[in-house]
Amino acid sequence: MSAATGTRTAADTDQAAPLPGATVRAEFPPAGYWRRWCEDAAPPVTVRVDAPAAEPPPPAVTPPVAADGSTEAPYRVLVVEDDLSQALFAESVLSGAGMQAAVVSVATEVMASLGTFRPDLVLMDLHMPGMDGVELTNLIREDPAYGHVPIVFLTGDLDPERQLEVLEVGADDFLTKPVRPRHLIAAVQSRVRRARMLQRERSGGGRHPVTGLFTRSHMLQRLNSMIPGDGKGALFMVEIAGIGVLRDRYGYSGLEQLLTDAAARIGEAASGHAVSRLSDSIYLIHAASLEPGQLPESARALRDALGREGFSANDEPVRLRAFVGYTTLAHAYGDASSALAAAERALREARAQPTAVAGYQPPRQRDHDQAMAESVRQALADNRFELAFQPVVAVAGGEDAQFQTLLRMRSTDGTLLAAADFLPAADAADLMHDIDARVLELAVTVLHQRTAEGRPVRLFVSQSARSLARDGHADHVLGMLAAYGIEGARMVIDVRQDEALIHALALREFCDAMVPAGVQLCLGQYQSGRESDALLAQLPLGYVRLGSRYAQKLDDPAVRDEMRQAIERAHRLGLCVIGQQVEDPQAAATLWMSGVDFIQGNLVQQAAGEMDFDFHHSVL
């Protein structure tokens, strides 16, 4: 463990009285501040709590609103529970939230009730006399009319194997008894909202009601069904440049109307090919019939469609500039995610080209890179990935144990490789989704073990935005947490800013699924900028981790000022800020004065395979 014992004294300065409710922070860290991580740190101050905080009231009853602004019919929930008191509890909570709830206490009557009540969701006990949850779920899923109705189990059974068994036959989620009313309402509302949205997409041909473009989920389903295929066709990504400037000038409503008009223009230029909006500023085109030789001309046509003729926003003429990246499917991609990643790389290259157009070219891997990619594949097969942990410590003190997970790969000769040694080769070989799945599995296992030992922790778990954008990944995350009985608040999903900007729309959908379960999102490598600052307000984030640029250039006054403004912006949005790569006391002191909430780096503790940091004594 690294520690510093400097004793810097605060200067005597005249300060204005703080505003009510404002956070008060010393000009300098208190004397002996960095001794908090030393063995001779003073014992923590014990604060007596006479009574637990009152449970916040359930959310106010508001009728569900459809995408077109109209009021939807109340959500209908079928409660399958043989315990009358439990059934009445669930019914009263759901009814109090404006939903319609019906109770069935006999498992054999469920199918008949499905036909008469037509529920949006089934809330079911796992253990019932006559027919258990596995049998009943199988019975429901065998009927095509109810194949898409969400099934959520409310159970006290903490056996992960039992829960996994039910998830495998078609259940959607688990809620562990006793469940708080707010959690029950949020979980049900989230599942029903998504189920109704999917139903609208299926009944409307998967098209957006205003633009007529395919919805993002329908497009991804289309690509998943066609890739890998015969190798014909291509993918284009069209990005509208300067989206942050446009938002600042025309506001959100003006920008949205501008993007709607741009979508119509892209749809016309795509000449009958499938088009969907992938994120706030990026559109995806699947041209199933184009030959490789036609792609450069088609990409230029898409670029010119936006730039040749002007648009109108708030009664002002607007000229748009577009970047276009494309890839032919003749590269024989193994799945849709790999093809999308290639088009994404081409789009990044297009941003640096004078023509604003670029096609994907498979990298010629050096022998070393090819060998490393093969090593990663073999390590996945042999289960030779491990996690290292680095504490994320509150600067104001706190006893919550939380760690950043860092991926390591054990080579065949026993050497432990850091992520930077193998992830670039793995990314080029399209192995990131497999790696993300393994990281998630390792993290959930650790959380389960620590909870069973009575030593719960919170883990920051890195995932690529491409994995989070995949259909079913959110359900996979929630299913694993439910199967192992882990509270959602014990996990924070960490995603890099550069990836999040491209997949913003998909990340919002992912967050909508995570928030009701208590899982939070952390935006990593955050650097202030128009688009990144807008992203902070768009996503329901819990944390931001400052980019390494800030830690490396703290001696530059301009960088320090930019960092302070970025921290203030995050705080205004209610986000917690993590200062990373803290290697020395001077850097830590600068971060303290800039207002960060958490410190992470080798000054606190180097990454290790054990989680042995003493948060209990890391107080002032």
Buried (B, 14 or more C-beta within 10 A) or exposed (E): BBBBEBEBEEEEEEEEEEEEEEEEBEEBBBEBBBBBBBEEBEEBEEEEEEEEEEEEEBEEEEEBEEEEEEEBEBBBBBBBBBEEEBBBBBBEBBBEBBBBBBBBBEBEEBBEBBEEBEBBBBBBBBEBEEBBBBEBBEBBBEEEEBEEBBBBBBBEBBEBEBBBBBBEBBBBBBBBBEBEBBBBBBBBBBBBBBBBBBEBBEEEEBBBEEBEBBBBBBBBBBBBEBBEEEEBBBBBBBBBBBBBEBBEBBEEEBBBBBBBBBBBBBBEBBEEBBBBBBBBBBBBBBBBEBEBEEBBEBBBBBBEBBBEEEBEBEEEEBEBEBBBBBBBBEBEBEBBBBBBBBBBBBBBBBEEEEEBBBBBEEEEBEEEBBEBBEBBBEBBEEEBBEBBBBBBBBBEBBEEBBBBBBBBBBBEEEEEBEBEBBBEBBBBBBBBBBBBBBBBEBBBEBBBEBBEEEEBBBBBBBBBBBBBBBBEBBBBBBBBBBBBBBBBEBBBBBBBBBBBBBBBBBBBBBBBBBBBBBBBBBBBBBBBBBBBBBBBEBBEBBBBBBBEBBBEBBEEEEBBEBBBEBBEBBBEEEBBBBBBBBBBBBBBBBBBBBBBBBBBBBBBBEBBEEBEBBBEBBBB
